[in-house]
Amino acid sequence: MPTHPRCWHTGSFLRLNESTGPCLPAIFHREGGRKADHRSNHGNENITGMKKIEAIIKPFKLEEVKDALHEIGIEGMTVTEVKGFGRQKGHTEIYRGSEYTVDFLPKIKIEIVLTDTKASEAIVAIVKAAKTGKIGDGKIFVSTVSEAIRIRTEEKGDAAV
């Protein structure tokens, strides 16, 4: 009788996935009628942690940031034109003799999902390229991504990014 691996988290037997080996992260096992979140990769070494980097920068710094990321091997990104304010709090402008308060300033939001190993290198590159030393340079937010799936090929994890 063949032995099947067990999940360390739930103790239940794992179903084998022919293409990747035992069980992928975030697969749910039935346990007593409820779902138990399954976080182990069960020896599937090609799965690593992933991070999402969101950088809010000044619009004229986009090309410099893009070039800096390209130099370290990061090709893909999502870029969105956004408006907002922080400590800068906007400014006033005079248009046709009248003074107007501009609360929301134009910014660029860059989103990148990459492996943990590349995240710190990408953050350093973004800071170096986007920094002017003046108020309003922007912010970088880093969050953990539990799963990524390429729709066309159905690749998962770091292979999808």
RALINBEL-V807293 format. One record per pair of residues at least 6 apart in sequence whose ideal C-beta (glycine too) atoms are under 7 Angstrom apart, sorted by the first residue. I is the first residue (numbers start at 1). J is the second residue. Records with the same first field share a line. If there is no record, write none. Layout:
# RALINBEL-V807293
I->J / J
This chain:
# RALINBEL-V807293
4->13 / 14
5->14 / 22 / 42
6->12 / 13 / 14
7->14 / 23 / 29 / 38 / 40
8->40
9->36 / 38 / 39 / 40
10->29 / 31 / 36 / 38
12->29 / 31
14->22 / 23 / 42
15->23
16->22
17->23 / 24
20->44
21->43 / 44
22->42 / 43 / 44
23->38 / 42
24->44 / 156
25->39 / 41 / 47
26->38 / 146 / 147
27->38
28->35 / 36 / 37 / 38
29->36 / 38
41->47
46->159
47->157 / 158
48->115 / 116 / 117 / 158
49->116 / 144
50->113 / 114 / 115 / 116 / 145 / 148 / 158 / 161
51->114 / 116 / 119 / 142 / 143 / 144 / 145
52->111 / 113 / 143 / 145
53->112 / 119 / 122 / 123 / 140 / 142
54->109 / 111 / 141
55->110 / 126 / 130 / 138 / 140
56->107 / 109 / 138 / 139
57->65 / 107 / 108 / 110 / 130 / 138
58->107 / 136 / 137 / 138
59->106 / 107 / 108
61->129 / 130
62->79 / 108
64->129
65->110 / 126 / 129 / 130
68->125 / 126 / 128 / 129
69->77 / 122 / 125
72->121 / 122 / 125
74->112 / 114 / 118 / 122
77->110 / 111 / 112
78->111
79->108 / 110
80->109
81->106 / 108
82->107 / 109
83->104 / 105 / 106 / 107
84->104 / 105 / 107
85->103 / 104 / 105
87->135
88->105 / 135 / 136
90->101 / 102 / 103 / 104 / 105
91->102
92->99 / 100 / 101 / 102
93->100 / 102
105->136
107->138
112->122
113->145 / 148 / 161
114->122 / 161
115->158
119->142
123->140 / 142
126->140
130->137 / 138
131->137
147->156
148->156 / 157 / 160 / 161
149->156 / 160
150->160
